[in-house]
Amino acid sequence: MLKLALRAKLGSSNQQVAIESITDGIIKLDGGSYRIILHSSSINFELKSEEEQDALIDIFEGFLNSIGFNIQFLVRTREVYMDGYLDNLDLKINNEQSSIYKVQLKNYRKFVSSLITSNKILNRHFFIVIPLDITSKQDIESIKDQLSLRADIVSKNIARLGISSRQLSSIEAIDLFYSFYSPERSKLQPISEQAMKVMNSEFITRG
């Protein structure tokens, strides 16, 4: 089990986030509130017919009216760092034995390079934040069960819209916050590398 325990004073950014810990994808906020985050797929509403759009609106309205708790929808647009992709293409070009395929790979590499020189490559992600505010002392298993039930309700309802979802892991949740508070660094140094350093630091405990 991976647990990220943040110290009380880690600088202004961490104080603004107000996260006490992240365990098994469950975010504990200062004050005892809990959150889990679902990563969802999307649908192209504009390409639907008028009848399909009306049906989707009705389903979504029914979903919002049926749940007994608040949820938050989050859209995160991030710039894709392409240097690693280009390095991988260079490796494939060097290892390719066929002269025909080598030329094709070089042309494709040139195309991608020119594309990212004049344009930013953006990736859009959609999230649903599910809260749980505790009014009395409860053990973590009870909290997990309640959040799991809420996640199941949300997942089943948005599935009727043709949208799939899954819960973020601890590392994925950390990566999401990391991208907000260190957007440039998160592009140059992905969380997978950063996590290895963090797991060897005093902020990670295992239980």
trRosetta pair geometry for C-beta under 8 A, 3 or more apart (Angstrom, degrees):
i j d omega theta_ij theta_ji phi_ij phi_ji
1 23 6.6 23 169 -164 109 93
1 24 6.1 -40 -146 -57 96 98
1 206 6.5 133 70 -159 68 68
1 207 5.7 -51 76 71 122 61
2 23 7.2 -179 90 -133 52 53
2 24 7.4 139 51 -62 72 48
2 170 4.9 -160 91 60 116 156
2 171 7.3 4 108 -45 161 85
2 199 7.8 -56 -136 -110 110 106
2 204 7.0 -36 -160 -154 82 108
2 206 7.0 -32 -103 -106 43 76
3 21 5.8 -6 -173 -172 94 119
3 22 7.1 166 -151 79 48 49
3 23 4.5 0 -107 -97 88 95
3 170 7.7 -106 -94 -133 28 155
3 204 7.0 136 77 -157 57 59
3 205 5.2 -31 75 69 111 80
3 206 6.9 164 23 -99 94 27
3 207 6.0 9 -4 19 139 105
4 19 8.0 11 102 131 114 124
4 21 6.0 160 78 -155 60 61
4 22 4.5 12 40 44 112 94
4 23 7.7 -153 24 -62 64 57
4 170 6.5 162 -11 180 108 117
4 174 6.2 132 -49 -85 164 125
4 198 7.4 -4 -120 157 105 131
4 203 6.2 11 -160 147 73 97
4 204 6.2 -33 -104 -99 58 70
5 20 7.7 -18 -140 159 63 62
5 21 5.2 -12 -98 -103 60 102
5 203 6.0 -162 68 -168 64 56
5 204 7.4 153 22 -104 80 18
5 205 5.6 18 -1 8 127 111
6 10 6.1 -84 -173 -7 95 145
6 14 5.8 -170 -175 -165 133 125
6 19 5.9 84 11 92 146 85
6 20 6.7 -147 46 -155 98 22
6 21 6.9 -161 10 -80 80 49
6 203 6.4 23 -97 -149 46 112
7 10 5.3 122 66 -54 91 99
7 202 8.0 31 -48 108 118 112
7 203 7.0 -92 -18 -102 87 91
9 15 7.4 11 -121 -69 51 109
10 13 7.7 -64 106 67 93 81
10 14 3.9 22 72 33 110 159
10 15 7.5 179 53 -39 70 73
11 14 5.6 88 62 17 74 100
11 15 7.1 -140 102 -6 36 95
12 15 5.6 -61 -148 39 33 113
12 16 6.3 34 156 -22 68 105
13 16 5.8 -59 -155 33 30 109
13 17 6.6 27 152 -18 66 105
13 181 4.6 102 -165 -159 131 133
14 17 5.6 -50 -146 34 37 112
14 19 7.6 -89 -160 42 76 88
15 18 7.0 27 175 -68 37 67
17 177 6.1 57 -130 -157 139 130
17 181 7.1 -54 -57 -53 121 144
18 29 5.7 35 123 -161 96 91
18 30 4.5 -89 -175 17 92 115
18 31 8.0 10 167 2 121 103
19 22 6.6 0 173 -46 130 93
19 27 6.1 -65 -134 -166 110 101
19 28 7.2 101 -167 76 69 54
19 29 6.2 -61 -110 -107 49 58
19 30 7.5 -103 -76 -24 6 80
19 177 7.3 -43 -19 -108 152 165
20 28 4.6 -59 64 107 107 99
20 29 6.3 101 1 176 94 11
20 30 5.4 135 -52 -73 100 57
21 27 7.8 176 93 -151 46 43
21 28 4.7 13 54 46 82 116
22 25 7.3 -1 180 -121 93 12
22 26 7.1 164 -156 77 53 42
22 27 5.2 -14 -105 -102 84 66
22 28 7.3 -158 -77 18 36 74
22 170 4.9 136 133 -144 107 90
22 173 5.5 -172 -151 90 141 133
22 174 6.2 -167 59 -61 163 89
23 26 5.5 -25 70 58 73 94
23 28 7.2 18 14 -12 100 112
23 140 7.5 -40 97 -152 142 139
23 170 6.8 -5 -129 -95 13 127
24 144 7.3 -4 96 -110 139 122
24 170 6.4 -16 -56 -49 8 109
25 36 6.0 46 136 -136 96 96
25 37 7.6 -127 -176 40 93 76
25 167 5.3 82 159 147 154 112
25 168 5.6 161 -141 93 106 61
25 169 5.2 -86 -75 -137 105 27
25 170 5.4 -106 -62 -54 47 58
25 172 7.6 7 -112 53 96 101
25 173 6.1 143 -139 -25 59 130
26 34 5.9 -14 -179 -165 100 114
26 35 7.6 148 -165 73 55 40
26 36 5.8 -40 -107 -79 61 92
26 140 7.9 149 78 -161 159 98
26 143 7.0 98 -166 125 152 114
26 144 6.6 -91 -62 -96 149 77
26 147 6.4 140 -114 51 109 171
27 34 6.6 142 78 -162 56 57
27 35 4.3 -22 64 64 112 91
27 36 6.9 168 14 -82 86 37
27 37 7.4 44 -9 -19 128 98
27 173 6.1 -156 -64 178 110 148
28 32 7.5 -29 -166 -135 95 28
28 33 7.7 147 -158 82 51 43
28 34 5.7 -25 -101 -103 60 77
29 32 7.5 -30 75 53 74 18
29 33 4.5 -12 52 68 118 92
29 34 7.1 -158 10 -80 84 26
29 35 6.7 58 -31 -5 109 106
32 133 7.8 77 106 -158 86 59
32 134 5.2 -97 151 58 109 110
33 131 6.5 -20 180 -163 112 102
33 132 7.0 159 -166 83 66 51
33 133 5.0 -24 -115 -107 96 70
33 134 7.0 -172 -99 14 41 78
34 131 7.1 135 82 -163 54 54
34 132 4.4 -15 66 63 102 100
34 133 7.8 -168 28 -75 68 29
34 134 6.9 56 -4 -25 104 106
34 143 5.7 119 -24 -174 170 123
34 147 6.4 -89 122 -71 126 131
35 129 5.7 -14 -165 -171 119 97
35 130 6.7 144 -156 74 63 49
35 131 5.5 -28 -98 -102 80 61
35 132 7.4 -175 -76 21 35 73
36 129 7.8 163 84 -153 38 52
36 130 5.2 -14 61 59 84 103
36 147 5.0 111 -10 178 129 126
36 150 7.9 145 43 80 118 112
36 151 6.0 -44 92 -70 140 123
36 167 5.7 -29 171 -141 120 114
36 168 7.5 174 -178 43 72 83
37 74 7.9 -34 -143 38 112 136
37 127 5.3 -11 -174 -170 105 120
37 128 7.2 152 -159 75 55 44
37 129 5.4 -22 -104 -101 79 68
37 130 7.5 -176 -86 18 29 76
37 167 7.1 114 77 -155 48 64
37 168 4.6 -2 81 17 100 126
37 173 5.8 141 31 -107 127 97
37 176 6.9 -86 113 24 169 168
38 127 6.5 148 78 -160 51 62
38 128 4.4 -9 57 56 107 96
38 129 7.9 -154 23 -70 72 24
38 130 6.7 55 -13 -16 103 111
38 151 6.2 153 -68 -142 118 97
38 154 6.5 -164 -3 106 159 135
38 155 6.9 -160 -134 -75 150 89
38 165 4.4 21 172 177 121 123
38 166 6.7 152 -152 75 77 21
38 167 5.7 -51 -98 -92 66 52
38 168 7.2 -157 -102 -15 16 80
39 125 6.6 -41 -146 -175 101 110
39 126 7.3 112 -164 79 56 57
39 127 5.8 -33 -101 -101 54 77
39 165 6.6 161 79 -153 41 70
39 166 5.8 -19 56 63 90 76
39 167 7.8 111 11 -153 78 8
39 168 5.7 98 -28 -67 103 88
39 172 7.3 -71 -37 159 135 141
40 126 4.8 -61 69 102 91 106
40 127 6.9 157 12 -105 86 22
40 128 5.9 53 -24 -12 126 105
40 158 6.4 -50 -136 139 137 156
40 163 5.3 21 -179 168 114 115
40 164 6.9 166 -151 88 64 42
40 165 4.2 -26 -98 -95 80 96
41 126 7.4 12 122 52 7 123
41 163 5.3 -170 68 -152 84 67
41 164 4.7 46 3 46 122 80
41 165 7.2 -125 6 -67 72 55
42 124 7.8 9 -23 107 157 110
42 126 5.4 125 -69 -7 101 145
42 163 6.9 17 -102 -118 20 105
43 48 7.6 34 150 -47 115 122
43 56 7.6 -143 91 -129 149 147
43 161 6.6 -134 -2 148 143 94
43 162 5.4 77 -81 87 134 115
43 163 6.2 -96 -24 -70 103 90
44 47 4.3 31 114 16 116 115
44 48 7.3 165 100 -28 67 81
45 48 5.8 -50 -163 14 41 117
45 53 6.3 82 -175 -117 87 95
45 56 6.8 -151 -124 95 95 159
48 52 3.8 -125 -178 97 109 123
48 53 4.9 144 98 -58 119 77
48 56 6.7 27 138 -9 175 138
49 52 4.6 94 51 8 76 103
49 53 6.9 -139 93 -7 39 87
50 53 5.6 -52 -147 35 31 113
50 54 6.4 32 155 -19 64 104
51 54 5.8 -53 -149 35 31 111
51 55 6.4 31 152 -19 64 106
52 55 5.6 -55 -148 36 33 112
52 56 6.3 33 154 -19 66 106
53 56 5.8 -55 -148 36 31 111
53 57 6.4 32 154 -20 65 105
54 57 5.7 -54 -148 35 31 112
54 58 6.4 32 153 -19 64 106
55 58 5.7 -54 -150 35 31 112
55 59 6.4 30 153 -18 65 106
56 59 5.7 -54 -147 37 32 110
56 60 6.1 29 156 -17 66 109
56 161 5.9 77 -143 -137 90 91
57 60 5.8 -57 -144 40 29 109
57 61 6.1 31 156 -20 65 108
58 61 5.8 -54 -144 36 28 111
58 62 6.3 28 155 -18 63 107
59 62 5.8 -57 -150 37 29 111
59 63 6.4 35 150 -24 64 105
59 160 5.3 -152 -167 119 133 115
59 161 5.7 172 107 -78 134 81
60 63 5.5 -49 -149 31 33 116
60 64 6.6 31 155 -16 65 103
60 161 6.3 54 -70 -88 88 133
61 64 6.0 -55 -150 36 31 108
61 65 6.3 23 155 -13 64 111
62 65 5.8 -62 -145 43 30 108
62 66 6.0 28 158 -26 66 115
63 66 5.9 -64 -145 33 25 110
63 67 6.9 16 167 -18 63 105
63 157 4.2 122 -128 171 112 129
63 158 7.0 80 -142 -67 160 59
63 160 7.5 -177 -69 55 118 123
63 161 7.8 -45 -31 -37 151 117
64 67 6.9 -57 -146 28 26 101
66 157 7.1 180 67 -107 130 139
67 71 7.0 15 106 -17 157 117
67 150 7.9 77 -155 -149 117 84
67 153 6.1 127 -110 136 101 130
67 154 7.1 32 -97 -80 146 75
67 157 7.4 -87 -53 -18 110 164
69 130 7.5 60 110 -160 130 81
69 131 6.8 -156 167 66 116 83
69 132 7.9 -13 -156 -91 152 58
69 150 6.2 -35 49 -129 148 127
70 131 6.2 4 75 35 92 124
71 128 5.7 -4 177 -174 122 97
71 129 6.6 154 -168 74 66 56
71 130 5.8 -20 -116 -98 94 62
71 131 7.5 -168 -101 8 45 83
71 154 6.6 126 -101 -105 153 132
72 128 7.2 150 77 -161 50 49
72 129 4.0 -9 59 53 105 111
72 131 7.7 67 -6 -30 103 104
73 126 7.5 -21 -168 -167 90 90
73 127 7.5 147 -161 83 44 55
73 128 6.0 -20 -102 -104 61 70
73 129 7.9 -142 -61 17 17 81
74 126 7.4 147 84 -161 56 45
74 127 4.2 -19 66 66 104 103
74 128 7.4 -174 21 -79 82 23
74 129 6.1 61 -15 -23 120 106
75 124 6.6 -8 -174 -170 95 101
75 125 7.5 158 -158 82 48 47
75 126 5.8 -16 -105 -105 70 69
75 127 7.7 -171 -74 25 27 75
76 124 7.3 155 83 -156 46 52
76 125 4.7 -17 64 62 97 97
76 126 7.8 -171 23 -76 74 24
76 127 6.6 32 -5 -3 111 116
76 176 6.9 -119 -69 -145 170 93
76 179 7.1 77 -177 101 133 138
77 122 5.5 2 -176 -175 101 118
77 123 7.3 159 -154 79 55 40
77 124 4.9 -19 -100 -101 79 79
77 125 7.8 179 -80 21 33 67
78 122 7.0 150 78 -154 33 68
78 123 5.4 -24 66 63 84 91
78 124 8.0 163 20 -88 64 32
78 125 7.1 9 6 3 107 109
78 179 5.9 -46 -104 -168 130 139
78 183 7.8 -158 -131 -147 87 94
78 186 7.9 -76 -148 108 128 126
78 187 7.9 180 177 -81 101 93
79 120 5.3 -63 -126 -174 109 113
79 121 6.8 96 -163 71 66 58
79 122 5.9 -46 -99 -99 52 66
79 123 7.8 120 -138 17 7 80
79 187 6.2 -8 84 -99 99 136
80 121 4.2 -57 51 106 111 107
80 122 6.8 -171 -6 -101 89 12
80 123 5.1 86 -59 -20 105 112
81 84 6.7 59 114 7 95 100
81 187 4.2 142 -60 -175 123 87
81 188 6.8 176 -122 -74 154 38
81 190 8.0 -142 46 -61 137 95
82 85 4.8 -54 -162 40 67 118
82 86 6.0 66 141 -23 86 99
82 112 7.2 -164 179 162 137 109
82 116 4.9 -111 42 -106 157 163
82 121 6.0 84 -54 28 121 142
83 86 5.7 -55 -149 37 34 109
83 87 6.3 37 152 -22 67 104
84 87 5.5 -51 -147 34 33 114
84 88 6.5 35 152 -21 64 104
85 88 5.7 -54 -153 34 32 113
85 89 6.7 34 148 -19 64 102
85 112 7.3 -116 120 166 119 148
86 89 5.5 -50 -150 34 37 114
86 90 6.5 41 150 -22 66 101
86 109 6.7 100 -143 -152 79 94
86 112 6.7 -173 -91 108 89 124
86 113 6.5 81 -117 -83 130 90
87 90 5.6 -49 -151 32 34 114
87 91 6.6 37 149 -20 64 102
88 91 5.6 -50 -152 32 35 114
88 92 6.6 35 150 -17 65 103
89 92 5.6 -54 -149 37 35 111
89 93 6.3 38 151 -22 67 104
89 105 6.5 175 -170 -179 90 99
89 108 7.2 -141 -146 100 133 101
89 109 4.6 158 142 -99 139 106
89 112 7.2 166 -38 46 165 148
90 93 5.6 -52 -148 34 32 114
90 94 6.4 30 155 -18 65 106
90 109 7.1 101 -68 -133 62 148
91 94 5.9 -56 -149 36 30 109
91 95 6.3 13 158 -7 65 114
92 95 6.0 -67 -143 46 29 102
92 96 6.1 44 156 -43 66 103
92 105 5.8 -143 110 -149 107 147
93 96 5.8 -44 -145 12 28 117
93 102 6.0 93 -154 -148 71 77
93 105 4.8 -172 -90 115 84 130
93 106 5.9 93 -129 -70 132 75
93 109 6.6 -32 -53 -30 137 149
96 101 5.2 -139 -169 102 131 107
96 102 4.5 171 97 -81 128 81
96 105 6.1 171 -24 8 159 150
98 101 4.1 64 82 18 115 107
98 102 6.3 -177 91 -16 57 86
99 102 5.4 -53 -144 34 31 118
99 103 6.5 34 156 -21 64 102
100 103 6.0 -55 -156 32 29 108
100 104 6.6 26 149 -15 63 107
101 104 5.5 -54 -148 38 37 114
101 105 6.2 38 154 -20 68 104
102 105 5.8 -53 -147 36 29 110
102 106 6.4 31 152 -20 63 106
103 106 5.7 -54 -148 36 31 112
103 107 6.4 31 153 -18 65 105
104 107 5.8 -54 -149 36 31 110
104 108 6.3 29 153 -17 65 107
105 108 5.6 -55 -146 39 32 111
105 109 6.1 36 153 -23 65 106
106 109 5.6 -52 -146 35 30 114
106 110 6.4 33 153 -20 63 104
107 110 5.7 -53 -150 34 31 113
107 111 6.4 34 150 -21 64 104
108 111 5.5 -52 -149 34 34 114
108 112 6.4 32 154 -17 66 104
109 112 5.9 -54 -147 37 30 108
109 113 6.2 32 154 -20 64 109
110 113 5.7 -56 -147 37 29 114
110 114 6.4 25 157 -16 64 107
111 114 6.1 -59 -149 38 27 106
111 115 6.3 30 153 -24 64 109
112 115 5.5 -55 -148 33 31 116
112 116 6.5 16 161 -9 67 106
113 116 6.5 -62 -146 41 26 98
113 117 6.4 34 153 -30 62 108
114 117 5.6 -51 -148 26 32 118
114 118 6.9 4 165 3 64 107
115 118 6.9 -81 -159 46 25 89
115 119 5.9 -44 172 43 66 112
115 121 7.7 60 128 -66 106 106
116 119 6.6 -81 -116 68 29 69
116 120 7.7 52 -149 -116 68 26
116 121 5.8 -39 -108 -22 95 111
127 168 7.7 -2 -129 -37 115 128
127 176 7.3 67 -74 -133 160 148
128 154 6.0 179 128 170 150 145
128 158 7.6 -148 -40 -39 157 155
128 165 6.8 -21 25 -136 123 145
130 147 6.5 128 109 -153 120 82
130 150 5.0 153 -179 123 133 123
130 151 5.8 -148 22 -77 167 72
130 154 6.3 -127 -83 -16 127 151
132 143 6.5 146 110 -156 149 84
132 146 5.6 112 -129 111 143 120
132 147 5.4 -92 -26 -77 142 88
132 150 7.0 -165 -70 2 103 152
134 137 7.6 68 157 -101 126 21
134 138 5.8 -131 -140 20 128 113
134 143 7.0 -41 -74 -102 128 109
138 142 4.5 -107 177 82 113 132
138 143 5.6 134 106 -53 119 87
139 142 5.2 96 60 8 73 102
139 143 7.3 -138 102 -3 39 91
140 143 5.4 -54 -148 38 38 114
140 144 6.2 44 152 -24 69 103
141 144 5.5 -49 -147 34 33 114
141 145 6.4 35 153 -21 64 103
142 145 5.7 -52 -149 33 32 113
142 146 6.5 29 154 -17 64 105
143 146 5.9 -56 -149 36 31 109
143 147 6.3 25 156 -12 66 109
144 147 6.0 -61 -146 42 28 106
144 148 6.0 30 156 -22 66 111
145 148 5.7 -55 -144 37 27 113
145 149 6.4 31 155 -22 63 104
146 149 5.8 -51 -150 32 30 112
146 150 6.6 28 153 -15 63 105
147 150 5.7 -54 -149 38 34 110
147 151 6.2 36 152 -20 67 106
148 151 5.6 -53 -145 37 31 112
148 152 6.3 35 153 -23 64 105
149 152 5.7 -53 -149 33 30 113
149 153 6.6 33 152 -21 63 103
150 153 5.6 -51 -150 32 34 113
150 154 6.5 30 154 -15 66 105
151 154 5.8 -56 -149 39 32 109
151 155 6.0 32 155 -21 67 110
151 167 6.0 -7 -150 -72 153 114
152 155 5.7 -53 -140 38 29 111
152 156 6.2 26 162 -17 64 108
153 156 6.3 -60 -148 37 24 106
153 157 6.4 18 157 -15 61 112
154 157 6.0 -65 -150 39 28 108
154 158 6.2 12 163 -8 68 110
154 165 7.1 -51 118 72 99 162
155 158 6.4 -62 -142 42 26 98
155 159 6.2 37 155 -32 62 107
155 165 4.9 -135 -115 62 86 115
156 159 5.6 -49 -149 24 30 120
156 160 7.5 38 151 -24 57 95
157 160 6.0 -48 -169 19 38 112
157 161 7.8 28 140 -9 61 100
158 161 5.2 -48 -164 32 54 115
158 163 4.3 -58 157 75 101 115
158 165 6.1 60 75 -21 136 127
159 162 7.5 60 -174 -72 39 12
159 163 6.6 -113 -88 66 31 58
159 164 6.7 47 -105 -95 82 52
159 165 7.9 -108 -61 13 80 93
168 172 4.0 -137 -164 98 94 119
168 173 4.7 125 119 -60 128 79
168 176 6.9 -25 -149 -19 163 133
169 172 4.7 93 49 10 74 104
169 173 7.0 -136 94 -6 37 87
170 173 5.8 -57 -150 36 29 110
170 174 6.4 29 153 -18 65 106
171 174 5.6 -53 -148 37 33 113
171 175 6.2 38 151 -24 65 105
171 191 6.3 145 178 134 89 125
171 192 7.7 56 175 -92 134 59
171 195 5.5 3 -131 -103 111 151
172 175 5.4 -49 -147 33 33 116
172 176 6.7 40 151 -25 62 99
173 176 5.7 -48 -154 27 34 114
173 177 6.9 26 152 -8 64 102
174 177 6.0 -60 -154 42 34 105
174 178 5.9 41 148 -26 68 111
174 191 6.2 144 102 -155 98 137
174 195 7.2 115 88 -93 145 101
174 198 8.0 -161 177 78 156 171
175 178 5.2 -53 -142 37 31 120
175 179 6.4 35 157 -25 64 102
175 186 7.4 118 -164 -148 73 120
175 190 7.8 1 -130 -175 117 73
175 191 3.8 -103 -98 -14 96 162
176 179 6.0 -53 -153 29 28 110
176 180 7.1 25 150 -17 60 104
177 180 5.7 -55 -155 33 38 112
177 181 6.3 5 161 4 72 112
178 181 6.6 -75 -141 50 25 90
178 182 5.8 -39 -177 46 67 103
178 185 8.0 -97 173 91 94 101
178 186 5.2 135 131 -96 96 118
178 191 5.5 140 53 -88 161 111
178 194 7.0 147 -141 79 153 160
179 182 7.4 -71 -110 67 17 62
179 183 6.0 50 -179 -107 58 63
179 186 4.5 -172 -101 135 62 173
180 183 7.1 -2 -143 -64 12 88
182 185 4.0 -35 162 47 114 116
182 186 5.4 128 98 -33 84 89
183 186 5.8 -56 -143 31 25 113
183 187 7.0 25 157 -19 59 102
184 187 6.0 -56 -161 29 34 110
184 188 6.7 13 153 -3 67 110
185 188 5.9 -66 -145 47 36 101
185 189 5.5 -26 175 38 77 105
186 189 7.1 -70 -115 68 20 65
186 190 7.0 53 -175 -114 59 40
186 191 6.9 2 -141 -48 90 84
189 193 5.6 -104 -172 75 81 128
189 194 5.8 95 138 -56 106 100
190 193 5.6 96 67 11 73 96
190 194 7.1 -144 108 0 37 95
191 194 5.1 -60 -139 47 42 112
191 195 5.5 52 158 -35 75 101
192 195 5.9 -42 -141 24 24 114
192 196 7.4 29 154 -22 53 98
193 196 6.1 -51 -163 23 35 111
193 197 7.4 26 146 -10 63 103
194 197 5.8 -60 -162 37 41 109
194 198 6.1 37 147 -20 74 109
195 198 5.4 -56 -142 40 36 112
195 199 6.0 38 159 -25 70 105
196 199 6.0 -50 -143 32 27 111
196 200 7.0 15 157 -7 57 108
197 200 6.2 -70 -159 42 32 102
197 201 6.5 33 147 -29 67 112
198 201 5.4 -60 -150 28 37 116
198 203 5.9 -55 -166 70 89 116
198 204 5.7 105 139 -38 79 119
199 204 4.7 -37 -127 46 45 171
200 204 7.6 25 -6 42 18 127
201 204 6.4 92 63 10 70 92
